[in-house]
């Protein structure tokens, strides 16, 4: 059996009302992982952006659909990484089709920077379609 590490899995209805709960869990686990205040803040921003995208773009704010957020500190003894996976039940999208937020025609737009932020703040970001439908966003922060 592989070492899953410390895992917290939250399954929530697609509602912005629960963003603060997810942020609290992220902040507390960042603290337990030994991240400094700045790193913990940026992890929280990346997680928040991912969950907002799952609610808004993935599940289209449909409260009957769930967003699952799984936090993992691994390995269990002396964790070396903090991974967060955000799953939605939406139709999905092709990552290659996301507009570059740094392109001149997009710089002044008020949206479209979530994935850019995630990639800027985390050590690894993997985005893909789930076989059962929906999208998966996996965010990883390496620990000292």
N, C-alpha and C positions, 0 to 999 in steps of 0.2 A: 504494500500500500504506500502510495506517495504521500509526502508531507504537504497537506493542503495549507498549512499555516493557520493563522487566526482569520476566520471568515465571518463577516456580518453581511447578511443578505436582506434587503428591504424590497418588498413588492408593494407598490403604491399605485393608486389610481392616478390617471393623468390630470393632475391638479397642481397649480403653482403654489397652493396653500401649504404644501409639504416641503418646499424648497429649504426652509429654515431647518427642518429636522435633518435633512440630508447634509446640509452645511455643518450642523453641530456634530454629526457623526464623523464627517470628514475631518473637522478641526480636532476632535478628540483623538482620533486615530493618528493623525499627523503628529500630535503631541506625544503620544505613546511610542511612535516610530522614531522620535528624536529629531524631527525636522525643526529647523529654526523658524522663527515667527514669519519671516518673509516667504520662505519656501512653503510653509503651511498655508499661507494666504493664497499663493498662486495655485497650489493644488486645489484649494477650495473654489477658486474662480474657474479652473478648468472643469471641475466636477459640475459646478452650477451651470456652466455653458452647455455641457453635454446633456444634462437632465432637461434644461429648457428646450434644447433642440429635439430631444425625444418626445417631450410633451407637445410642442408646437408643430414641428415639421413631421415627426414620425407618426405620432398618434392623432394628430390634427385636433388636439384638445378634447378628444373623445374620452369622457370620464369612465366609460365602460372598458376602456383598454388600460393595461397596466404598463408602468415603467418599473423595471427591476434594476436596482443598484446593488452591486456586490463589491464590498471592500475586502481586500485580502492583504495581510502582512505575512510575508513568507521569506524563508522557512519559519516554522513555529519557533525554533530556538534561534535567537539572534537574527531577526529578520534583516534581509538585505534589499528587499523591494516592497513597495506599497503599490498595489494594483487596484484599480477601480474599473469595473465593467458596468456599462449602462446599456440596457436592452429595452427596445420598444417593440410594439406590435404593428407598426405601420407598413406601408407599401415598400419602403426602402428607396434608395437612390444610388447613383453611381458617383463615387468620390471624384472621379476625373471631371465630372460635369460642374463641380462647384467653382464658381467664379473666383479668380484671384483677387483678394481684397486690396492688394497693393497695386493693381493695374490702375492706370490713370482714370479710367471711366468708373472705377468702383471706390476710389479713395474717399469721396465725400458721401457715400451711401451710409445710412445709419444702421444697417444690418449686414450680415454676411461675414462676420469676423470670428465666429465661435470656434470653428475648426482651426483657424489660424492661431487663435489664442491658446487652444489646447496644445497644439504642436509647439508653441513657443514656451509654454510653462512646464511641460512634462518631458521626461527623458525618452519616452516611446509612446506613440499613439497608433493604434491599429483600428481601422474602421472597415466593417464588412457586413455583408448580408448574412442573416442566420438561415440555416436550412429549413427551419420551421416557419420562416417569415419574420419580417422585421429586421432591424439593424442592431449591430453590436458595436459599441465604442469601448475600446480597452485603453485605459490611461495608466502609465507606469512611471513611478518616481523611484529612482535608485536611492538607497539609504547608505549613509557613511558607515 
